[in-house]
Amino acid sequence: MPPGKPVNSAKLALVVLGVVLLLAGIVFSLQGANVITGSSPMSGNPTYIYVGAVVAIIGLALLALSSRSGKKPQPPTVAPPPSQ
């Protein structure tokens, strides 16, 4: 980030939350598919494959939302005709 540019805390929060949800969704899905094993009740439970996919999609949506500039494009201004 360039020096002197203010940090948009709402955008930063969306990015952080999006990344956390994306990673959590991936872990949930892998545990549900029994790729990540352990003593968790999630391991080998196919329900968590779907729960993880939904959580990961929500994380991706938040990341996509945070990447939008938030500024609406302004219509081009038309210069007034020269006065005579």
N, C-alpha and C positions, 0 to 999 in steps of 0.2 A: 504494500500500500504506500502511495507516495506520502512523503512527510507533509504535514499540514492539512491533510485531508481528514475530515471528521469521520469517525467510525459510526456506521449506522448500526446501533445496537439491536434493533429489531431484525435486521437482515442477518446479523451475526448469530442471533438466537435461533433463527430458522435453519441456518446452515448446521449449527451444532446439533440441534434437535433432529434434523433430517439425517445426519450421519449416524447419530446414536440409534435411531429407529431402524435405519438400513442395516447396520451391523447386528443389532438385536434380532431383527427378522431373519437374517441369514443364519445366525446361531440357532434360533428356534427351529428353523426348517431342517437344518443339519441334525439337530438332536432328534427331531421327530422322525427323520429318515434313518436314525441309528448310525449316522456317520460319526457323530461325536457321541461317544458312549460315556456312561458314568452312572452314578447312583440316583440321578435325577428321575422323577416320575415322567419327565418329558421324553426321556430316551426311549425310542422305539414306539412312541405313541403317534400314529399318523395324523391326529388332530393338529398337532403342532407344526406339521408341514404346511397346512393351510393357514394357520394363525400366523406363522412366520412369514408366509408369502404376503399376507395382507399388511402386516406391520412393515415389511420391506417396501411395499408399494406406497404406503403412506409416507415413509421416509424419502423415497424418490420424489414424490409429489411435493414435499416440503422443500427439497433441494431445487426442484424446478421452479417453484414459487419464489424462492430466494434469489434465483439467478435473473429474474425479471428486473428491469431497471426501476420500475415504479413511476417513471415519467411518461406522460402521454406525449406523443409527438405533436408538435405545434404545426398548424397549417402554415404554409409559406406566406409571407407578407408580400403584398403587392405595393410597389412604390406608387405614390400618387403621380399623376401626369404633371409634367413641368408647367409652371404657371407662365402666362405670356404677358 
